[in-house]
Amino acid sequence: MSMHALDVLGDPVRRRILELLIDGEESAGELGRVIQAEFGISQPAVSQHLRVLRDSGFTTVRPDGARRLYSVDATPLAEADAWFDAFRRFWQPKLDALGTELARERLAQRKAAAAASTGELSQEKANDEGDD
Protein backbone atom coordinates (compact mmCIF):
# COMPACT_ATOMS: atom_id res chain seq x y z
CA MET A 1 0.00 0.00 0.00
CA SER A 2 1.45 3.34 -1.06
CA MET A 3 0.25 6.51 0.66
CA HIS A 4 0.76 10.03 -0.60
CA ALA A 5 2.90 12.14 1.72
CA LEU A 6 -0.02 14.44 2.49
CA ASP A 7 -2.19 11.47 3.47
CA VAL A 8 0.46 10.48 5.99
CA LEU A 9 0.91 14.05 7.26
CA GLY A 10 -2.83 14.64 7.42
CA ASP A 11 -3.11 12.74 10.68
CA PRO A 12 -2.34 14.80 13.81
CA VAL A 13 -0.91 11.80 15.68
CA ARG A 14 1.61 11.10 12.93
CA ARG A 15 2.52 14.78 12.67
CA ARG A 16 3.13 14.85 16.44
CA ILE A 17 5.32 11.75 16.25
CA LEU A 18 7.43 13.45 13.58
CA GLU A 19 7.66 16.57 15.76
CA LEU A 20 8.93 14.41 18.63
CA LEU A 21 11.61 12.99 16.33
CA ILE A 22 12.89 16.32 15.02
CA ASP A 23 15.70 16.49 17.57
CA GLY A 24 16.85 12.90 17.04
CA GLU A 25 16.13 9.28 17.73
CA GLU A 26 13.50 8.22 20.21
CA SER A 27 12.44 4.81 21.42
CA ALA A 28 9.09 3.37 20.44
CA GLY A 29 8.26 3.10 24.15
CA GLU A 30 8.90 6.78 24.84
CA LEU A 31 6.98 7.83 21.73
CA GLY A 32 4.12 5.62 22.87
CA ARG A 33 4.05 7.16 26.36
CA VAL A 34 3.91 10.72 25.00
CA ILE A 35 1.34 9.99 22.31
CA GLN A 36 -0.88 7.97 24.65
CA ALA A 37 -0.82 10.81 27.19
CA GLU A 38 -1.50 13.54 24.63
CA PHE A 39 -4.06 11.78 22.45
CA GLY A 40 -5.55 9.18 24.78
CA ILE A 41 -5.04 6.32 22.33
CA SER A 42 -3.89 2.77 23.02
CA GLN A 43 -0.39 1.41 22.58
CA PRO A 44 -1.50 -0.73 19.61
CA ALA A 45 -2.90 2.39 17.95
CA VAL A 46 0.43 4.18 18.46
CA SER A 47 2.19 1.15 16.95
CA GLN A 48 -0.07 1.39 13.89
CA HIS A 49 0.87 5.05 13.41
CA LEU A 50 4.55 4.19 13.76
CA ARG A 51 4.08 1.45 11.17
CA VAL A 52 2.46 3.88 8.70
CA LEU A 53 5.34 6.32 9.18
CA ARG A 54 7.89 3.55 8.74
CA ASP A 55 6.17 1.93 5.72
CA SER A 56 5.73 5.31 4.00
CA GLY A 57 9.40 6.14 4.53
CA PHE A 58 8.95 9.06 6.94
CA THR A 59 10.83 7.27 9.68
CA THR A 60 13.58 4.75 9.95
CA VAL A 61 13.87 2.30 12.78
CA ARG A 62 16.87 0.49 14.16
CA PRO A 63 17.04 -2.12 16.86
CA ASP A 64 19.02 -1.32 20.00
CA GLY A 65 18.84 -4.39 22.16
CA ALA A 66 15.18 -4.84 23.08
CA ARG A 67 14.34 -1.28 22.05
CA ARG A 68 13.42 0.07 18.63
CA LEU A 69 14.74 3.54 17.95
CA TYR A 70 12.89 5.71 15.46
CA SER A 71 14.23 8.71 13.57
CA VAL A 72 12.94 11.00 10.83
CA ASP A 73 13.78 10.32 7.19
CA ALA A 74 13.16 13.64 5.45
CA THR A 75 13.06 12.20 1.91
CA PRO A 76 9.24 11.90 1.73
CA LEU A 77 8.90 15.43 3.05
CA ALA A 78 10.34 16.58 -0.28
CA GLU A 79 7.27 15.08 -1.99
CA ALA A 80 4.97 17.18 0.18
CA ASP A 81 7.16 20.24 -0.32
CA ALA A 82 7.03 19.78 -4.10
CA TRP A 83 3.24 19.52 -3.98
CA PHE A 84 3.06 22.79 -2.01
CA ASP A 85 5.31 24.60 -4.53
CA ALA A 86 2.35 25.20 -6.83
CA PHE A 87 0.52 26.98 -4.00
CA ARG A 88 3.34 29.07 -2.53
CA ARG A 89 2.46 31.99 -4.81
CA PHE A 90 -0.77 32.39 -2.86
CA TRP A 91 0.81 32.95 0.52
CA GLN A 92 4.45 33.92 -0.11
CA PRO A 93 3.73 37.60 -0.95
CA LYS A 94 1.60 37.87 2.19
CA LEU A 95 4.35 36.33 4.30
CA ASP A 96 6.91 38.67 2.74
CA ALA A 97 4.67 41.67 3.49
CA LEU A 98 4.21 40.47 7.08
CA GLY A 99 7.99 40.17 7.46
CA THR A 100 8.40 43.74 6.20
CA GLU A 101 5.79 45.07 8.64
CA LEU A 102 7.35 43.22 11.56
CA ALA A 103 10.78 44.63 10.68
CA ARG A 104 9.30 48.16 10.51
CA GLU A 105 7.67 47.68 13.91
CA ARG A 106 10.93 46.44 15.48
CA LEU A 107 12.78 49.45 14.03
CA ALA A 108 10.13 51.84 15.39
CA GLN A 109 10.36 50.23 18.82
CA ARG A 110 14.17 50.51 18.84
CA LYS A 111 13.96 54.17 17.81
CA ALA A 112 11.38 54.88 20.51
CA ALA A 113 13.51 53.12 23.13
CA ALA A 114 16.60 55.07 22.03
CA ALA A 115 14.67 58.36 22.12
CA ALA A 116 13.30 57.57 25.56
CA SER A 117 16.76 56.67 26.78
CA THR A 118 18.20 59.90 25.37
CA GLY A 119 15.35 61.85 26.94
CA GLU A 120 15.99 60.25 30.31
CA LEU A 121 19.69 61.12 30.10
CA SER A 122 18.87 64.73 29.18
CA GLN A 123 16.43 64.98 32.11
CA GLU A 124 19.01 63.56 34.52
CA LYS A 125 21.61 66.04 33.23
CA ALA A 126 19.16 68.92 33.67
CA ASN A 127 18.36 67.73 37.19
CA ASP A 128 22.06 67.47 38.04
CA GLU A 129 22.70 71.00 36.73
CA GLY A 130 19.76 72.33 38.74
CA ASP A 131 21.23 70.87 41.92
CA ASP A 132 24.40 72.95 41.51
C-alpha positions in Angstrom: 0.0 0.0 0.0 1.5 3.3 -1.1 0.2 6.5 0.7 0.8 10.0 -0.6 2.9 12.1 1.7 0.0 14.4 2.5 -2.2 11.5 3.5 0.5 10.5 6.0 0.9 14.1 7.3 -2.8 14.6 7.4 -3.1 12.7 10.7 -2.3 14.8 13.8 -0.9 11.8 15.7 1.6 11.1 12.9 2.5 14.8 12.7 3.1 14.8 16.4 5.3 11.7 16.3 7.4 13.5 13.6 7.7 16.6 15.8 8.9 14.4 18.6 11.6 13.0 16.3 12.9 16.3 15.0 15.7 16.5 17.6 16.8 12.9 17.0 16.1 9.3 17.7 13.5 8.2 20.2 12.4 4.8 21.4 9.1 3.4 20.4 8.3 3.1 24.1 8.9 6.8 24.8 7.0 7.8 21.7 4.1 5.6 22.9 4.1 7.2 26.4 3.9 10.7 25.0 1.3 10.0 22.3 -0.9 8.0 24.7 -0.8 10.8 27.2 -1.5 13.5 24.6 -4.1 11.8 22.5 -5.5 9.2 24.8 -5.0 6.3 22.3 -3.9 2.8 23.0 -0.4 1.4 22.6 -1.5 -0.7 19.6 -2.9 2.4 17.9 0.4 4.2 18.5 2.2 1.1 16.9 -0.1 1.4 13.9 0.9 5.1 13.4 4.6 4.2 13.8 4.1 1.5 11.2 2.5 3.9 8.7 5.3 6.3 9.2 7.9 3.5 8.7 6.2 1.9 5.7 5.7 5.3 4.0 9.4 6.1 4.5 9.0 9.1 6.9 10.8 7.3 9.7 13.6 4.7 9.9 13.9 2.3 12.8 16.9 0.5 14.2 17.0 -2.1 16.9 19.0 -1.3 20.0 18.8 -4.4 22.2 15.2 -4.8 23.1 14.3 -1.3 22.1 13.4 0.1 18.6 14.7 3.5 17.9 12.9 5.7 15.5 14.2 8.7 13.6 12.9 11.0 10.8 13.8 10.3 7.2 13.2 13.6 5.4 13.1 12.2 1.9 9.2 11.9 1.7 8.9 15.4 3.1 10.3 16.6 -0.3 7.3 15.1 -2.0 5.0 17.2 0.2 7.2 20.2 -0.3 7.0 19.8 -4.1 3.2 19.5 -4.0 3.1 22.8 -2.0 5.3 24.6 -4.5 2.3 25.2 -6.8 0.5 27.0 -4.0 3.3 29.1 -2.5 2.5 32.0 -4.8 -0.8 32.4 -2.9 0.8 33.0 0.5 4.4 33.9 -0.1 3.7 37.6 -1.0 1.6 37.9 2.2 4.4 36.3 4.3 6.9 38.7 2.7 4.7 41.7 3.5 4.2 40.5 7.1 8.0 40.2 7.5 8.4 43.7 6.2 5.8 45.1 8.6 7.3 43.2 11.6 10.8 44.6 10.7 9.3 48.2 10.5 7.7 47.7 13.9 10.9 46.4 15.5 12.8 49.5 14.0 10.1 51.8 15.4 10.4 50.2 18.8 14.2 50.5 18.8 14.0 54.2 17.8 11.4 54.9 20.5 13.5 53.1 23.1 16.6 55.1 22.0 14.7 58.4 22.1 13.3 57.6 25.6 16.8 56.7 26.8 18.2 59.9 25.4 15.4 61.9 26.9 16.0 60.3 30.3 19.7 61.1 30.1 18.9 64.7 29.2 16.4 65.0 32.1 19.0 63.6 34.5 21.6 66.0 33.2 19.2 68.9 33.7 18.4 67.7 37.2 22.1 67.5 38.0 22.7 71.0 36.7 19.8 72.3 38.7 21.2 70.9 41.9 24.4 72.9 41.5 
